[in-house]
């Protein structure tokens, strides 16, 4: 499947994975694949130490605390369209909910608990589209990404979320 994906789609899926839930061992393992790690270190050099070592429980705890601070408990960088685009957030959520209800979109388990206007869910949908469909989807549903990316870059303290902020600049 990856061979049919555009670079933008791959990048969008990576960002979606990092934003959908707390970082776990399987996500770190995929980020630490040599070719992937090399690319990620070029995007955000501060991730190098995290991608070059075996994570211990404190590393996962630090990442989880930052995830909660950024996105969950009185979030400093809310990951939902409603926080940035109030007039269109209901439309965004409605379009995604329609896609889910109609069976057009089947979500991986980790995405099923996310709000329909959550950035990870929107990025996942965007990554499945091509051509004019992806352009239209981005225009209709992801116009707030620069605001989110900027806030994430300003507020985050963990290199992996700084990486996400950089990645979102090219989505």
Secondary structure, DSSP 8 states (H G I E B T S, - for coil): -GGGS-HHHHHHHHHHHHHHS---HHHHHHHTSHHHHHHHHHH-GGGHHHHSS---HHHHHHHHHHHIIIIITT-SS--BGGGT-HHHHHHHHHHHHHHHHTTS----GGGTTS-TTBHHHHHHHHHH--HHHHHHHHHHH-TTHHHHHHHHHHH--SHHHHHHHHHHTT-
